[in-house]
Each structure stands twice: as structure tokens, then as C-alpha cells.
Amino acid sequence: MAPEFASESRQKIMVVGHQNTIPYLLNQLNGGGFDFDNIPNYDFGKFFVVATKGIGQTEVIELRYYKTS
């Protein structure tokens, strides 16, 4: 799946996945490293913004969402 995302020039794509599929995709886009671990089942506030020019040419920003009362 990662090559298809990496080849889309100037496209904005939203990907929604599970605790193990999103880190897997990020690691693929990152060039096969294992920088991103599976997300714990109880963590619902993590999301990522990704900019890529191709496999191994990817920047990832990890953000967190917290609901305040």
C-alpha cells in the first residue's frame, strides 16, 4: 500500500486504520525502518500528519488529541 501513497503527487489523502496498520504503513513510507510501534488499544488520541516524496523520503509529525472538560 505504501508505494501507492508515495506515488500520488500533491494529493491529500486521509487514511484511517487500526493500532497495527497505521504504524506498519508509516514504517513502510519511512523506508522500512521500525520507528513506529503498534498503538496501544486504549490510546485513542494519537494521529499522524505525513508528507512524503517517496519511500524513504517521508516526514511524520505525531500529534495527540486530548479532550478537556
ZIMO-V991644 format. One record per residue. N is the residue number from 1. PSI is psi in radians with two decimals (none if undefined). NEAR is the number of other ideal C-beta (glycine too) atoms within 10 Angstrom. Layout:
# ZIMO-V991644
n:N psi:PSI near:NEAR
n:N psi:PSI near:NEAR
This chain:
# ZIMO-V991644
n:1 psi:-0.60 near:12
n:2 psi:-0.73 near:19
n:3 psi:-0.60 near:10
n:4 psi:-0.71 near:8
n:5 psi:-0.72 near:18
n:6 psi:-0.42 near:17
n:7 psi:-0.17 near:11
n:8 psi:1.87 near:10
n:9 psi:2.21 near:7
n:10 psi:0.55 near:4
n:11 psi:2.60 near:7
n:12 psi:2.11 near:5
n:13 psi:2.31 near:9
n:14 psi:2.25 near:4
n:15 psi:2.24 near:12
n:16 psi:2.32 near:7
n:17 psi:-2.81 near:13
n:18 psi:3.12 near:11
n:19 psi:-0.48 near:14
n:20 psi:-0.36 near:11
n:21 psi:-0.63 near:14
n:22 psi:-0.86 near:19
n:23 psi:-0.64 near:19
n:24 psi:-0.81 near:16
n:25 psi:-0.76 near:18
n:26 psi:-0.72 near:22
n:27 psi:-0.65 near:18
n:28 psi:-0.82 near:19
n:29 psi:-0.49 near:24
n:30 psi:-0.06 near:20
n:31 psi:0.26 near:13
n:32 psi:0.00 near:10
n:33 psi:3.00 near:10
n:34 psi:0.99 near:10
n:35 psi:-0.40 near:10
n:36 psi:2.08 near:18
n:37 psi:2.86 near:10
n:38 psi:2.56 near:13
n:39 psi:2.31 near:19
n:40 psi:2.59 near:9
n:41 psi:-0.53 near:8
n:42 psi:-0.05 near:7
n:43 psi:1.79 near:10
n:44 psi:0.10 near:10
n:45 psi:0.20 near:11
n:46 psi:2.33 near:14
n:47 psi:2.87 near:13
n:48 psi:2.48 near:15
n:49 psi:2.22 near:9
n:50 psi:2.35 near:17
n:51 psi:2.19 near:10
n:52 psi:2.52 near:19
n:53 psi:-0.01 near:10
n:54 psi:3.02 near:14
n:55 psi:2.22 near:16
n:56 psi:-0.06 near:13
n:57 psi:0.99 near:12
n:58 psi:2.36 near:19
n:59 psi:2.36 near:11
n:60 psi:2.26 near:15
n:61 psi:2.15 near:9
n:62 psi:2.16 near:11
n:63 psi:2.82 near:9
n:64 psi:2.51 near:8
n:65 psi:2.18 near:8
n:66 psi:2.29 near:5
n:67 psi:2.20 near:6
n:68 psi:2.55 near:3
n:69 psi:none near:2
